[in-house]
Amino acid sequence: MASSSQTTQELRWGWVAALLLFVVAGLTGSLYRFGLLHGLPADLQLTNVRHAHSHLMYYGWVTPALMTLIAVHLLRGLPEATLRQQWQRRFGLVIGLTLILAVLAYLPFLQYGYGLVIVGTAQLPPAVIASFFNLIGWYAFAFLYWRLLWGQPRQPAWRLWDLALGFLVVASVGGWGLALARPLQIENPAILSGLTHLFLDLFSYGWFVLALLGLMVAQTPQLVEKRLSGWAEGLLIMGLPVIFLLSMPGGLVPPAVRIVAGFGGILVAGGLWLYLWLLWPRLGTAWRIPLLFMGLSGLALLSTSVPGIADWAASMGLRVSYLHWLLLGFISLGLLAAAFDLWGDGRVYGRFLFTIAAILLILSLIPLTRLWPVAWSGRWALTLAAWISLGPTLIALLMIGANLSVKRRT
Ligand code: HEM
């Protein structure tokens, strides 16, 4: 195994920059919450602010953070210093490009959402076009990854990253479709909704979940012997391609297709639980809370897969909670745990506080659902959720400060 300190030092800027975009995306989420209470400044619209928040979290936080952590793992395995430097420069360029393109998509989402702008005689959707450019960074990363590992026998973590990047590429077909829908004059709501969810759901469940599982498996070579990990992987591969259909409005999906999608959801939930069972005893305590949220996300997926329960969950308004169990509780806390495994406490200073802030944020969403008795609800619930939403962002700022001060000292 090659000495890695040089490598890991230098790619940490990717981690810090991704944390910085987490802060911007988190503040945008808080702007939405305070906007519900007091209105928004400068003609901003709530829907656009929400889109800007979610897309920056996807493109600017999780994606470059995953790329950085995967790249560091791969660079650590390279035998020679010159080779490491060469590949580090290449990965660094792609991560930098991904971060810049994420910011370029954030601004039009904030201003226009998915809306159209008149340019000369044409009507163009600037945020969709900017999203489309983000594909360049993702394809470039997938290309570098496959070029580096081409022809080598697959380690278990690499197999998961192969799949994760495969799903990223498939998800991007939805992005292509959305960008081309207008010039091709496709207006069928089922096709447009299908493309949107193909893009967003395969991105989160395919790319995020499989890539993070790869980071976990990279820490636990003992898992290799387990035949069950093959089963867990198989369940995910079979179920993932169809679960985007579960997010589409019911009226747009024929009942037979809905049943297939539900079956896919059950397979994915089973895969997540099997991984939970396998990984829990083998990973360090940093992974406890993200793993619990992985289990909860499996439960949420199961509830949206079974028709009667899915209707109940929708009527209770659980969607935003479910999303944040997965994306904040599992994926974001999991990224911190993976960074801790690689670099130790100095780079995730305040991790414990961040975990508490994330759990509080997730709990603060419950009074906003219809699970909460009407008699106890009121404006206080929105006010509380707004103030609590600032927690993870403030701790992330602290984490960035600690990273910068470590850098100055080293
Ligand atoms: C600081 C942490 C976070 C805050 C304050 C926050 C805040 C919010 C708010 C206020 C909403 C709108 C809720 C509504 O429609 O009622 C939202 C939705 C959403 N958030 Fe977050 N969030 C956070 C973390 C994350 C993370 C880490 C991700 C993804 C990696 C994420 C992805 C999403 C998505 C996909 C939606 C739904 C967007 C839509 O319906 O168009 N959030 N969030």
Residues whose N, C-alpha, C, O or C-beta is under 5 A from the ligand:
A	BS01	HEM	G26 G29 S30 Y32 R33 R50 S54 M57 Y58 V62 V320 L323 L327 L328 S332 S389 P392 T393
